[in-house]
Each structure stands twice: as structure tokens, then as C-alpha cells.
Amino acid sequence: MDRILSLFDEYDVRATFFTLGWIAQRYPAMIRRIVNGGHELASHGWSHLRVTELNAATFRADVVRTKHTLENLSGCPVQGYRAPSYSIGAHNLWALRVLEDTGHRYSSSIYPIRHDLYGMPNAPRFAFIPDGCADLVEIPITTIRLARSNQPCGGGGYFRLYPYFYSRWMLRRVNHHEGQSAVFYFHPWELDPEQPKQKGIGLKTRIRHYLNLRLMEQRLRQLVADFRWARMDELYLDRPEPSYASWD
């Protein structure tokens, strides 16, 4: 987090930090640093339980507890939510209505790709108001349309896997050819190549987690220099004439 906040300060970047409730409770000083740095504080749920493991009542309790904790620690309203492991999809869209009902104004929880752990490839690729919601906006992770399928270009392990020039090309294509902002994400642990190596995990998990960690900080530095960045609330909620597409 020190590396991230210093880098963002150096390039005058303001970002959105989707934060777990139990992490915030344990590190309240870090929460204040995020807010004092001009960044947005948003919810990532309490303890990274996937929404697919919760019913409506337990999900509601989870997001309410997290929202109240983050707001009490930061003194700022928490408007955004991102589901752990992008675990909102075609089979549990009810979760979006729970988020709206509990005072959230946007979600960034759907990844419109095919993946073995998550994904909703038929979802809209850009911001939309889900069916059954009046004001809540769903802001999917950015993809690019190639060969009649959505290809991921919104960060995470794909950013460490692809050569940087390819990631930059995809993001610029979204900006220039489709006239859309891109949603890009990464995890703080991705900037720690010296982290302990877990034992007893499969090859796929090892590759996903540890691939190119030593390159991540330099790639991120190049990314923040090559594009202009903004908080999600300022970009998607404060526009005077938002044009979101409803979808069922």
C-alpha cells in the first residue's frame, strides 16, 4: 500500500480502493491515508466470501456491516461495491437489488468474459442499469471485442501475463474506437514479489498468482503515465448526462 499510494501521489492519480471490512477494522490508519490522499473508499465485502456462497439475507448482512464499518472509520459515504472474485452473475443478479436497497449507488462486480471461476459473457460490456434497479449502476470490468468474443483487458493476472504493449493497445482501442473509459484493477499483493510462496497448490494457481510479480510495479508505473485516471464515483456518478443502458 505504501508503494501504491506513493506512486499515485507521484503521478497525481486518484483511484478507487475496494476494501475488505475486516482489513479496514484491523488497519484504520491505512483507511484514513486512502481518504486523506483524495481516493475513493468502496466496499469489497467483509471477508472475501463469494456472493455465490451467500443467500440474500447473509449477503445483506455482509454488505451492511462492511459499509457501516468503512463509513465509520473514514467519515465518508461508501457508494461502491465490488463482489469478491466477481461472483455476481446470471444466477444471482438479485444481489444488485440488495446493494441498491442498502444504499450503494454502483457495483463493479460483473466481468463479461468466460472464465473457470467467474464471468457473465453475455452481459453488457459497459455501464448499465440492471433490470429491477432504479438507480444502481453496474460498471463491468473492461473487455475488448475480438473474434466475436470478449477478451479481458481490465487488469489482474492478465496484465501480468500479456506484454505491456498489448495491454496498452487494448485500452487505447476502448478509449479511442469505442469512446469509453476503461475500468482497470490490481491487488496490493501484486506489488510484493518477495511475498511467501504457498505450498501444496496446483500449477494453474501458482501461475495465476506468481507470474511476473517482479514486473508488476514497473508496468503499473508505465500505465499510470500513459493514461489519465479518475475515481469511479467521479467518473460514473458525477457525469451531468449519464447514458446507461438498461438490461435484463
MODAHU-V57217 format. One record per pair of residues at least 24 apart in sequence whose ideal C-beta (glycine too) atoms are under 7 Angstrom apart, sorted by the first residue. I is the first residue (numbers start at 1). J is the second residue. D is the distance in Angstrom with one decimal. If there is no record, write none. Layout:
I/J/D
I/J/D
This chain:
1/30/5.9
1/188/5.5
3/191/5.1
3/217/6.5
4/188/6.2
4/191/6.5
5/33/6.4
5/37/5.8
7/220/6.8
7/221/6.3
7/224/6.7
9/37/6.6
11/224/4.6
11/225/6.4
13/224/5.3
13/229/4.8
14/38/5.0
14/39/5.7
14/230/6.3
14/231/5.1
15/39/5.3
15/229/6.5
15/231/6.4
16/40/4.2
16/42/5.4
16/80/6.4
16/231/5.1
16/232/4.3
17/41/5.8
17/42/6.7
18/42/4.9
18/43/6.7
18/44/4.1
18/82/4.2
19/43/6.9
19/44/5.6
19/70/6.4
20/44/5.0
20/45/6.5
20/46/6.6
20/47/6.5
20/48/6.0
21/45/7.0
21/46/4.0
21/65/6.1
21/66/3.7
21/69/4.8
21/70/6.8
22/46/5.9
22/47/5.3
24/69/5.8
24/70/5.6
24/73/5.6
25/69/5.9
28/73/5.0
31/73/4.7
31/74/5.4
32/74/6.9
35/74/4.7
35/76/5.7
39/231/6.6
40/80/7.0
40/231/4.1
40/232/6.4
40/233/5.1
41/70/5.7
41/74/5.1
41/76/6.0
41/78/6.1
42/78/6.1
42/79/6.9
42/80/3.5
42/81/6.5
42/82/6.8
43/67/5.7
43/70/6.2
43/78/5.5
43/80/6.8
43/81/4.5
44/82/5.5
44/84/6.5
45/83/7.0
45/84/5.4
48/84/4.4
49/84/6.4
50/84/5.3
50/85/5.3
50/87/3.8
51/83/4.9
51/87/4.3
51/88/5.3
51/92/5.8
51/95/5.2
52/87/4.9
52/92/6.3
56/94/6.1
56/98/6.1
59/95/5.8
59/98/5.8
60/98/5.2
60/102/6.4
63/98/6.9
63/99/6.4
63/102/5.5
64/102/5.5
67/102/6.7
67/103/6.7
79/104/6.2
79/105/4.2
79/106/6.4
79/233/5.5
79/237/6.8
80/104/6.7
80/106/5.1
80/108/6.6
80/232/5.9
80/233/6.4
81/107/5.0
81/109/6.8
82/108/4.9
82/109/5.5
83/109/3.7
85/117/6.1
85/118/5.5
86/110/6.7
86/111/4.3
86/118/4.1
87/118/6.0
89/118/6.7
89/119/6.9
89/120/4.2
90/120/5.4
93/130/6.2
96/130/4.7
96/133/5.9
96/136/6.0
96/138/6.3
97/132/5.2
97/133/6.0
99/136/6.0
100/133/5.0
100/135/6.7
100/136/3.8
104/136/6.5
105/135/6.8
105/136/6.5
105/237/5.9
106/136/6.5
106/137/4.4
106/139/5.8
106/232/7.0
106/236/6.1
106/237/6.4
107/136/6.5
107/138/5.1
108/139/4.4
108/183/6.3
108/232/6.6
110/138/5.8
110/140/4.8
111/140/6.5
111/141/4.6
112/140/5.2
112/143/5.6
112/150/5.2
113/143/5.9
113/150/5.1
113/152/5.2
121/150/5.9
124/245/6.0
124/247/5.4
125/150/6.5
126/180/5.3
127/236/5.9
127/244/5.2
128/244/5.3
128/245/4.5
128/246/6.5
128/247/4.9
129/244/4.9
129/246/5.0
130/247/6.6
131/246/6.6
131/247/6.3
131/248/3.9
137/236/6.0
137/244/5.7
139/183/6.0
139/232/6.6
139/236/5.7
141/183/5.4
141/185/6.7
142/174/5.9
142/182/4.2
142/183/4.8
142/184/6.8
144/170/4.7
144/173/6.0
144/174/6.1
154/182/6.7
154/183/5.4
154/184/5.4
154/185/6.2
155/184/4.5
155/185/4.4
155/186/5.1
156/185/6.1
156/186/6.6
157/208/5.0
157/211/6.8
159/186/6.7
159/219/6.7
160/190/7.0
160/211/5.3
160/212/4.1
160/215/6.8
160/216/5.9
161/211/6.1
164/219/5.1
164/222/6.1
168/226/5.9
171/227/6.6
181/235/5.8
186/220/6.8
190/216/4.9
191/216/5.7
191/217/5.2
